[in-house]
């Protein structure tokens, strides 16, 4: 899930806007204040069952400031009933994210709006990227996973950092 997306996001380092963008997605049940103009990528197939049928899709919302920051929300929506231990699901995706940026992540179990969550920090010296993230598991018959990434790059300004902090604090599941 995360590796394909990171390659796409890092390739977009040349496309950003200076305008703040409130994203409210009724279809994905969340809202957040992105630092600049957020775009939604086309949904991608994610997980498959033993027969090869797609059972979840990833929806990605992102705002990338060239050489400065990345603000990303990925929503993993299961299309059919699925059962997984939340901690296993979340730890797997944090590890995949760290592998995808060729970096490290330090995580802590927590909750977010009553749902199991992991808060983490990350760093990738080769990409001059560091920041924080959160993954939230909303367990229903058809679970949903939310992953938020607020990454600072080499040329991040104090304003970028403040906006990334506000982005992480603004996220709400509704």
N, C-alpha and C positions, 0 to 999 in steps of 0.2 A: 504494500500500500504506500508506504512512505518513500521508498527509494525512487520509484518512477516519478513521483510528484516532485521530489527535491531537485532532480535533474531539470525538470521543466521550470521550476521556480527560479533556480539559479541562472537559467538561460534568459529569463525575463529581466535581468538586472538593468536593462536599458529602457524599461517602460514603467513610468510612475507619474503620479500627479501630485501637486502640492495641496490638494483640497482634502479636508477630512470627510469621511464617508460613513454614515450610519447605515449599517446593513441589518435589515430585519428580514428573516427568511421564515415565513409561515410554513412552508413545505418542510423545512428542516428544524423548526421549533427553536430558533435561537435569534439573538440580536447581539451586535457588537459595534463599537466605534473604531473603525480602522483609521490609521494615521493619515492616509491619503485616499485616493480613489481605488476601491476594491473591485476586482473582477471575479466572475464566477466561471470556472472552467467547465467544460462538458463533463457529465458524469462518466466515471470509468468503472468497469466491472472490477470487483475486488476478490471476494472469496467464492469458492466453488465447493459443491458437495462431492461425495465420492464418485458420483456419476458424471461430474464435470458441469453440472448445472450451476449457473450464477446464483449465489444466495445473498450477496451483498454488493452494494455500489458505493463508491466514494464520490462525494461532491466537495470541490475545493473552492474556497474563497480566498483571494490573496491580494496583497498590496505590497509591491516591492519598490523601494527607493534605491536607485542605482548606486552601488557601493556603500550605501548607508544603512538600510534596514530591510527586514522582511516581516510582514505580519500575515499570518496564515491561519485559517480554520479549515480543517478537514472533517467532514461528517461521513462516517461509515454507517450506512443504513442497511439493516438486514431485511431482505424481501420475503423471507419465510421464517417460520419459527426456528429458533436456534438457541442452544444452551452452551454457555462457556463460563468458567469461573472468571469473574471480573479482574482479579489480580493477574491471572495468567494472560488474559487479553491485553491489559494495559502494559504490563512489563514487556511483553513481546513487541508492542509498537514503540515503546521508548527505546528499546535496544535496536530495532530496525532504523529508527530515526538517527541514532548515534552512528550506526554503521553507514547510513546513507550520506552523512556529512563527513565521514572519516574522522570522527571526533569522539568525545566522551560525554556521558550524561550522568549526573548524580540525582537520584530521585528519592522522594519521600511519599509514603502513602498518606492520603488525607480523604476528605469528602468535599463535595461541591454541590450545594443546593440539595443536600440529602442523598446524593449519589456517590458511589465509590469513585475515587479519583487518585491520580498521581500528579504531584507537582515536581518539576525537574528543572535543573539548570544544565546548560550544555556549552561546549566549546569545541571549535575546530580550528586549530592553528593554520592548517593548510588553506582554509577558506577565509581566514581572518573573520570568523563568525563566532559570536557567543550570545547567550541570552537565556530566556526561560521559556518553559512550556507547561502545559497542563493537558492531561487526558482524562476524560470523564466517561464513565460507562453507565448508560441509562438502561437498566435491565427490565425489559418487558418481554412479552412472548417473541417479539421481533426487536432485538436490542439495537441501540444506537450508540456509537462511540464518537465523541467529539475530541479532536486534538487541536489545541491552540499553540502557535509558535510565535514568539516575539524575539527576533534575532537582530542583533546589532553587528554591523560590519565596520571595516576600518575607518570609514569617513562619517560615521554616525555623529550627529550633533547632539548637544544637550536637549534641544527641542525634540529631536527624533526619539531620544531615550524617554523623555517625559510622555510623548505620545504613545510609545510602545507600552509603558506602564499603564497608561489610561486604557489602552486597547485590552490588556489582560484583565483589568478591573471591570471593564464594561460588559464583558461576556455574560450573557444571561440565557438560560434555557427556559423557554416559555411554551 
